[in-house]
């Protein structure tokens, strides 16, 4: 099959363009380690939750699922806090769509290509894929920029009042790391478009069609084209290594930073109390109780 295992005369995702095999193996190994660290960190949270009283109540399932869709997926309460709530929605869905895009690219390259000699990300579907990733990447980038301005320029008391500098490093990592990941992602896309455009022109292949729907990458690519193919390739591999390393670090850090609220808040919307607010549970066998209220960590509910 042609380069990137594409069918004849059909453009598909140029996975690992300009990336030597040793670096490909390195990113797979580091990725596997990052996933292991993530799940070990997630397990720590589950162990803490299980120390609390009560049980994981899945009933009534459909009511809880509706709460999850309303408050977890649609973030109905959060979006009311305009404009920050809208930006939160942008960032959340930016993360989700970019994750789905990365997962789909992995399946495309490591499953369907290897086992079925077929590329999912090809032709018109790949063009739509690129447009959606660019769009949601841009929305997330804008949202994170607004978050940073709100936190570090406007400094509302609810963010910087009582906690002081306690979470300053965590906040900076949560915002800064993902902001840089999106930025370097766009830079990589633009360098790849610039490099492949010069490569195709040199080989007489014609225009690079996907650049037309990579509406951010194709614009930035015009900056790099005058640098020449060799310099573009050198810049691309350097930024790719930085982007990959930061991605690995970001995944490892998720369970140990505020970023974990992506998971914990969504879980909480499913398991939220269904009783009226302020309802006090009955104290069973009150005569046999040795203490009332909460006197130890394990006496809190798991939530």
N, C-alpha and C positions, 0 to 999 in steps of 0.2 A: 504493500500500500504506500501512497505518497507520505511525505513528511507529516508527523503528528497523526499518522494513520487515518487520514481523511479520505473519504471517497473521491474519485476523480471529479474535478471541477466544482467541488463543494468546499466552502471554507468552514473550518471547525476551530474549536478553542486551541490556541497554540500553547498547550500545557508544557511547562518547563522550557520555554524558549530561552536560549542563552544560558541554561543552567546545566553544568556538567554533572555526570552521574554521581560522583562522590558527594556533592552537595545535596542531590536528591535523596540519597540514602541517609544522609545526616538529618535532614528535616523530618523524614519518616521516623527515625529512631528517637529524635528529640520530641516529636509529636506524641509518640506512644508513651514516653516518660511523663509528658505533661498531662496526658489523660489519666495516667495512674495517680499522679499527685492530686489532680482535681477530685477524683473519686475517693481518695483517702481523706481529703479535706471535707468532702460532702458527708462521708461516713462519720466524721467527728461531730458534725452538726446533728446528725440523726441520733447519735449516742447521747448528746446533751438533751435533745428533745425527749428522748425516752426516759430520762431520769425524772421528768415531771409527772404529775398525777393526770389521770384521765386516759383515754384511748383515742386512737386514730379512727374517728367516726366517719364512715363514708356514706351514711344514710341521713336523709334521703338523697340519693346520688344525683338525680336530675336537678334538684334545687341547688345543690352544691355546684354542679357543673354550670348552671346558669349564673351563679355568683362569680365563678371563675371567668366565664366569658365576658360578663359585664364589667367586673372590677379588675380582673387580671389581664385579659386580652384587650378589651376596649378602654381600660383604665378610666372608667366613667367619672370617678371622683377627681382624679388627678387632672384631667383635661379642663376642668372647670376653673383651675387656677391659671388664667391667661396672663401673659403669653407663655409662661414657664411650663404650664401643663401641656400645651400644644408641642413645645419643644421636647418635653419628656416623651410624648407619644412618638415624635419623629425619631428620637434616639433609640427608643425601645424597638420600634419596628425596623429601624436601620440595622440594629444588631441582629434581629431575627432573620431578616432577608439576606444579610451578608453571610450569616451562618448557613442558611439554607443553600445559598449560592456556592459556598465553599464545600459543603457536603455533596452537592450535586456534581461539582467539578471532580471531587474525589471518586465518586461512583463512576463517573464518565471515564476517568483515566485508569482507575485501578480495578474496576469490576467489568463494565461492559466492554471496554477496549481489550482487556486481557483475556476474558473468558468467552466473549461473544463476537470479538472483532467488529464491534459496532461503537460509534461515538454518539452519545446523546446530544452533546453540545455542538451541533453542526447546523448549517443552513439557516433558515428563517428562525428556528427555535433559538439558536445561539444569538442571533441579532436581538431578539426580544429579551433574552437572558441578560445580555450586556446592557441594554437600555435600562432594565429594571434595577440592576446592581448599581449603575451610575446614579440613577434617580434617588434610590434610598440611601446610598452612600453620601450623596450631597445633602439630603435632608438631615441625616445624622450628624454630619460635619457642622451644619448650620446650628443644629440644636446644641451640640457640645460647645460651640463658640458662644452662644447666648448664655449657657450655663456658666461658663468661665467668667463672662462679663458680669453676670448677676452676682456670682460668689466673690469675685476679687475686685470688682469696681464698685458695684452698688452696695454690696455687703449688707443684705437685710438681716435684722436681728435674729430672725428665726433660724438663720444658718450660722451666724457668727456671734450670737449673743451669749448664751450660757455655757456652751461647750468650749469657747475660746479656741486655743490652738490644739486642742486634744486630738482632733481628727484631721489636722491640716495636711499631713503627709498622705493619709489615706485618700482624702478628697483630691489632692493634686494628682496622685497616681490614677485614680478612677477616671478623672476627666482627661488628664494629659496623655495617658497611655493609649486610650482608644482614639483620641483626636489625632495623635501621631500615626496610629495604625491606618486610619482612613486616608490621611494625607499621603503617607508613603505608598499606600495602595494605588492612589491616583497617579503618583509619580511613576510607579512601576508600569502601570497601564500606558501612560503617555510615552515612556521610554521604549516600551515594546512596540507600540504603534509606529514611533519614529524609526526604530531600528528595522522593523519589518518593511516599512514603506521604502526605505533606502535599499533593503535587500531585494525586494520585489522589483524595484526600478532597475537595479543592477542586473537582475536575471530576466528582465523583460516580461514579467508576469502581469503587469498592469496595475490598477489601483487597488488599495487595500480596503475592501468594502466595509468590514466591521467598524472602521474608524468613523463612518458616517453616523453610527448609532452610539458609539462611545463619545457622547457629546462633550464630556469633560476631558477625557484623555486625548481626544483628537485635537482639541484646542491647545492644550499644554504641549502636545507633541511638536507643534510648529516651533517652539523655542529650541528643541533639541536637534532638529534636523540639520541646521547649519554646522553642528559640532562634528558631524561625520559618524559613520557607522562604528568605527573602533572605539571612539570615546563614549558613544551611547551604550555600547555593550559593557564597557568597564563601569560606567555609572550604574547601569541596570543591575549587575551582579552585586555591587557594593550595597545598594539600597535593598536588594532582595535579601541579602544575608542579615541586614539590620532589621528589616520588616519581619523576617522569619523568627529571629531571636526574640524580638519584642512580643510577637504573637505567642511564642512558647511561654515566656515569662508571664504574660497576661493571663493565659489559661491556668497556669500553676497558682497564680495569686488570687483567682476568683473566690475560692472558699475562705480566704483569710482577709478579705477586704470588703468594703461596702458594695463592691460589684456583686457580691453574693445575693444581694437583695433582688436581683433579677429572678432568682429561683425561690428564695424564701418568701418574698412578697406574693408571688404567684401561688405558691403552695398555701399561703395564709388565706388567700381569697377563697380557696376551695374549702378549707376547714374552718372558716369563720363561724362564730357562734350564731345560731339561728334563733336563740331565745331572745325575748325583748331586752333591750339595753338596760343594764342595771339589775337584772334578775339575779337573785341570790339563791344558790342551790341549797336544798334542805340538808341539814346536818343529821346524818344517820347515826343511831345509837349514841345520842348526845351524852348520856350518862357515862359512857365508857371512854369518851374522848379525854386524852391527857392534855391537849392544848387546843386552842382555837385560833383561827387566822393562819398566818404564815410565819413559822418560826425557823424554817430551814429551807435550803434551796429545793430539795426534793418535794416540798409541800406546795410549790407553785404548780399550776397546770402545765402540761407540756408546751402549750402555746405561749 
